[in-house]
């Protein structure tokens, strides 16, 4: 492991740019659940075990159509949790590394908690591929209300029933039920405008890296929803002079010449940072 940490530190130190890719495991060290499998989901939300509802069933736009208080019970609880949770120090380490690079850094994440921005990353350098819980949209597909910030929206939940006990959030354009601007399972009404614009900024940044040395640091991205892992590997193949550093406690396997580190995000980042300062 020490040799891998040293190799990762060398890759970060010699890179011209830093691409950070992150999945749910990135937030575990902040105290957030990763919903790994039904048991993981039910451990985080015991009331849903009693109801026999899985994460896939709860993370579904149909809940807002059939029972918005039920849908907002889950997403409102998550909104409150993400707001109340402080991002761990690993975010700051990554930001420091990126700020030291000639070509800077960019973040691609499947997380919807907004913790990279809260940790000081520029809004223009984060691509949230599955959307953000900090933004809302209308549930009515014919509405042209677009996407708007959740702002200081107050959500109150009855934690026994996991039902929304405060007012149902509504669309300011048409007055219908609002929902988080998050890509859910089987979601045909998700508005991708915001993260499409983020992706365009990321692609524009990547195009400036031709002939440059890129370090790709992937954190807590599992195989269950492999969006982040596939993107990391595809980008590493596209940039021949790049190094993919995969940090993952349970699934550290990596193809090709990458560096596999089977540790949590915070522990691995702290070790690499210590090596960089040695």
C-alpha positions as CSV (number, residue, x, y, z in Angstrom):
1,X,0.0,0.0,0.0
2,X,2.8,2.4,0.8
3,X,4.2,1.9,-2.7
4,X,0.8,2.7,-4.2
5,X,0.5,5.8,-2.2
6,X,3.9,6.9,-3.3
7,X,3.1,6.3,-7.0
8,X,-0.2,8.2,-6.6
9,X,1.6,11.1,-5.0
10,X,4.1,11.1,-7.9
11,X,1.2,11.1,-10.5
12,X,-0.5,14.0,-8.8
13,X,2.8,16.0,-8.3
14,X,3.8,15.7,-12.0
15,X,0.4,16.2,-13.6
16,X,-0.5,19.4,-15.4
17,X,-4.2,19.0,-14.6
18,X,-6.4,17.1,-12.1
19,X,-9.7,15.4,-13.0
20,X,-11.7,14.4,-9.9
21,X,-14.4,11.7,-10.3
22,X,-16.5,10.8,-7.3
23,X,-19.3,8.5,-6.4
24,X,-21.3,7.9,-3.2
25,X,-18.3,6.5,-1.3
26,X,-16.8,10.0,-1.3
27,X,-19.4,11.1,1.2
28,X,-19.1,8.2,3.6
29,X,-16.3,9.9,5.6
30,X,-18.5,12.9,6.0
31,X,-21.1,10.6,7.7
32,X,-23.4,10.2,4.7
33,X,-25.0,6.8,3.8
34,X,-24.1,5.2,0.4
35,X,-27.3,3.1,0.1
36,X,-25.2,0.1,-1.0
37,X,-27.9,-2.6,-1.6
38,X,-31.2,-2.8,0.2
39,X,-29.6,-3.6,3.6
40,X,-27.5,-0.4,3.4
41,X,-30.5,1.6,2.4
42,X,-32.7,0.1,5.2
43,X,-29.9,0.6,7.8
44,X,-30.0,4.3,6.8
45,X,-33.8,4.5,6.7
46,X,-35.3,1.8,9.0
47,X,-38.9,3.0,8.3
48,X,-38.6,1.8,4.7
49,X,-37.6,-1.7,5.8
50,X,-41.0,-1.9,7.6
51,X,-42.7,-0.7,4.5
52,X,-40.8,-3.0,2.3
53,X,-39.7,-0.2,0.0
54,X,-36.3,-0.4,-1.7
55,X,-34.0,2.5,-2.7
56,X,-34.9,1.9,-6.4
57,X,-38.6,2.3,-5.5
58,X,-38.1,5.4,-3.4
59,X,-35.7,7.1,-5.9
60,X,-38.5,7.1,-8.5
61,X,-40.4,10.1,-10.0
62,X,-43.7,8.1,-9.7
63,X,-43.7,8.8,-5.9
64,X,-44.2,12.5,-6.6
65,X,-47.1,11.8,-8.9
66,X,-48.9,9.3,-6.7
67,X,-48.1,10.5,-3.2
68,X,-46.0,13.7,-3.1
69,X,-45.8,13.7,0.7
70,X,-44.2,10.3,0.5
71,X,-41.8,11.3,-2.3
72,X,-40.8,14.5,-0.4
73,X,-40.5,12.5,2.8
74,X,-37.4,10.7,1.4
75,X,-35.9,13.5,-0.7
76,X,-36.7,16.2,1.9
77,X,-34.9,14.1,4.6
78,X,-31.9,13.8,2.3
79,X,-32.0,17.6,1.5
80,X,-31.9,18.3,5.2
81,X,-29.1,15.7,5.9
82,X,-26.9,17.1,3.1
83,X,-27.3,20.6,4.3
84,X,-26.5,19.7,7.9
85,X,-23.5,17.5,7.1
86,X,-20.0,19.1,6.9
87,X,-17.9,17.8,3.9
88,X,-14.8,16.0,5.2
89,X,-11.2,17.3,4.9
90,X,-10.5,15.3,1.7
91,X,-12.5,17.8,-0.3
92,X,-10.1,20.5,0.8
93,X,-7.1,18.4,-0.1
94,X,-8.4,17.9,-3.6
95,X,-9.1,21.6,-4.0
96,X,-5.6,22.4,-2.9
97,X,-4.1,20.0,-5.4
98,X,-6.2,21.4,-8.2
99,X,-5.4,25.0,-7.4
100,X,-1.7,24.2,-7.7
101,X,-2.0,22.9,-11.3
102,X,-1.3,25.0,-14.4
103,X,-4.4,23.7,-16.1
104,X,-6.5,23.5,-12.9
105,X,-9.0,20.9,-12.1
106,X,-12.6,19.7,-12.8
107,X,-15.0,17.5,-10.9
108,X,-17.3,14.9,-12.4
109,X,-19.6,13.4,-9.7
110,X,-22.7,11.2,-9.5
111,X,-23.4,12.7,-6.0
112,X,-26.3,15.1,-5.7
113,X,-25.3,16.8,-2.4
114,X,-23.5,19.9,-3.6
115,X,-20.5,19.2,-1.3
116,X,-17.8,20.0,-3.8
117,X,-19.2,23.5,-4.2
118,X,-19.6,23.9,-0.5
119,X,-15.9,22.9,-0.2
120,X,-14.8,25.8,-2.4
121,X,-14.9,24.3,-5.9
122,X,-16.1,26.7,-8.5
123,X,-19.7,26.2,-9.8
124,X,-18.1,26.3,-13.3
125,X,-15.8,23.4,-12.5
126,X,-18.3,20.7,-11.3
127,X,-20.3,18.4,-13.5
128,X,-23.1,16.7,-11.5
129,X,-24.1,14.0,-13.9
130,X,-27.2,12.9,-11.9
131,X,-28.3,16.5,-11.0
132,X,-28.5,18.2,-7.6
133,X,-30.9,18.0,-4.7
134,X,-30.2,21.8,-4.2
135,X,-32.2,22.5,-7.4
136,X,-35.8,21.9,-8.2
137,X,-38.0,21.4,-11.2
138,X,-41.7,20.9,-11.9
139,X,-43.3,17.5,-12.0
140,X,-45.5,18.5,-14.9
141,X,-43.7,17.7,-18.2
142,X,-45.6,20.4,-20.1
143,X,-44.5,23.1,-17.7
144,X,-41.8,25.5,-18.9
145,X,-40.8,26.6,-15.5
146,X,-37.3,25.2,-15.9
147,X,-34.9,24.6,-13.0
148,X,-34.6,26.8,-10.0
149,X,-32.5,26.8,-6.7
150,X,-34.0,25.2,-3.6
151,X,-32.6,28.1,-1.7
152,X,-33.8,28.2,1.9
153,X,-36.7,25.8,1.2
154,X,-37.8,24.4,4.6
155,X,-38.7,20.7,4.7
156,X,-40.2,19.1,7.8
157,X,-40.5,15.3,8.0
158,X,-42.4,13.0,10.4
159,X,-39.6,10.5,11.0
160,X,-41.9,7.8,12.1
161,X,-43.9,7.7,8.9
162,X,-41.2,9.4,6.7
163,X,-44.0,11.6,5.3
164,X,-43.6,15.3,4.6
165,X,-45.3,17.3,7.4
166,X,-44.7,20.8,6.0
167,X,-46.1,22.3,2.8
168,X,-45.6,20.5,-0.4
169,X,-43.0,22.4,-2.6
170,X,-44.7,23.8,-5.7
171,X,-43.6,25.1,-9.1
172,X,-43.6,29.0,-9.1
173,X,-44.6,28.9,-12.8
174,X,-47.7,26.7,-12.7
175,X,-48.4,25.8,-9.1
176,X,-48.1,22.1,-9.6
177,X,-45.9,19.8,-7.4
178,X,-42.2,20.5,-7.5
179,X,-39.5,17.8,-7.3
180,X,-35.7,17.7,-7.0
181,X,-33.7,18.2,-10.2
182,X,-32.2,14.7,-9.8
183,X,-32.2,11.9,-12.3
184,X,-34.2,9.1,-10.7
185,X,-34.8,5.5,-11.9
186,X,-37.1,5.3,-14.9
187,X,-37.1,9.1,-15.1
188,X,-38.5,10.5,-18.3
189,X,-39.4,13.9,-16.8
190,X,-35.9,14.9,-15.6
191,X,-34.7,18.2,-17.0
192,X,-31.0,17.8,-18.0
193,X,-30.4,21.5,-18.9
194,X,-28.3,22.3,-15.9
195,X,-26.0,19.3,-16.0
196,X,-25.8,19.5,-19.9
197,X,-24.3,22.9,-19.5
198,X,-21.9,21.6,-16.8
199,X,-20.9,18.8,-19.2
200,X,-20.2,21.3,-22.0
201,X,-17.9,23.2,-19.6
202,X,-16.0,20.0,-18.7
203,X,-15.6,19.0,-22.3
204,X,-14.3,22.4,-23.2
205,X,-11.7,22.1,-20.3
206,X,-10.7,18.6,-21.4
207,X,-10.1,19.9,-24.9
208,X,-7.4,22.3,-23.5
209,X,-5.4,19.3,-22.2
210,X,-4.1,17.9,-25.5
211,X,-0.5,16.9,-24.9
212,X,-0.8,17.5,-21.2
213,X,-0.3,15.1,-18.3
214,X,-3.6,14.4,-16.5
215,X,-4.1,12.8,-13.1
216,X,-7.5,11.2,-12.7
217,X,-8.4,10.7,-9.0
218,X,-11.6,8.5,-8.7
219,X,-13.1,8.2,-5.2
220,X,-15.8,5.8,-4.0
221,X,-17.4,5.0,-7.3
222,X,-18.9,1.5,-7.2
223,X,-20.0,-1.0,-9.9
224,X,-23.7,-0.9,-8.9
225,X,-24.2,2.3,-10.9
226,X,-21.0,2.4,-13.0
227,X,-21.4,5.8,-14.6
228,X,-18.4,7.3,-12.8
229,X,-16.1,4.3,-13.2
230,X,-16.8,4.0,-16.9
231,X,-16.2,7.7,-17.4
232,X,-12.8,7.5,-15.5
233,X,-11.6,4.6,-17.6
234,X,-12.8,6.1,-20.9
235,X,-11.0,9.4,-20.1
236,X,-7.8,7.5,-19.1
237,X,-7.8,5.7,-22.5
238,X,-8.4,9.0,-24.4
239,X,-5.5,10.7,-22.7
240,X,-2.4,8.4,-23.2
241,X,-0.3,10.4,-20.8
242,X,-2.7,10.1,-17.9
243,X,-2.8,8.1,-14.7
244,X,-6.0,6.8,-13.2
245,X,-5.9,6.5,-9.4
246,X,-8.9,4.5,-8.2
247,X,-9.6,4.8,-4.4
248,X,-12.3,2.4,-3.3
249,X,-12.7,0.3,-0.1
250,X,-14.7,-2.5,-1.6
251,X,-14.1,-2.4,-5.4
252,X,-10.6,-1.1,-6.1
253,X,-10.0,-3.3,-9.2
254,X,-8.7,-1.3,-12.1
255,X,-7.8,-2.2,-15.7
256,X,-4.5,-1.4,-17.4
257,X,-1.8,0.6,-15.7
258,X,-3.8,2.5,-13.1
259,X,-3.2,2.7,-9.4
260,X,-5.6,0.8,-7.2
261,X,-5.9,1.9,-3.5
262,X,-8.3,-0.1,-1.3
263,X,-8.9,2.6,1.3
264,X,-11.6,5.1,2.2
265,X,-11.5,8.5,0.5
266,X,-10.3,10.6,3.4
267,X,-7.6,8.1,4.6
268,X,-6.2,7.7,1.1
269,X,-6.2,11.4,0.3
270,X,-4.6,12.2,3.6
271,X,-1.8,9.6,3.0
272,X,-1.1,10.9,-0.5
273,X,-1.1,14.5,0.7
274,X,1.3,13.6,3.4
275,X,3.6,11.9,0.8
276,X,3.4,15.1,-1.3
277,X,4.6,17.1,1.6
278,X,7.4,14.8,2.6
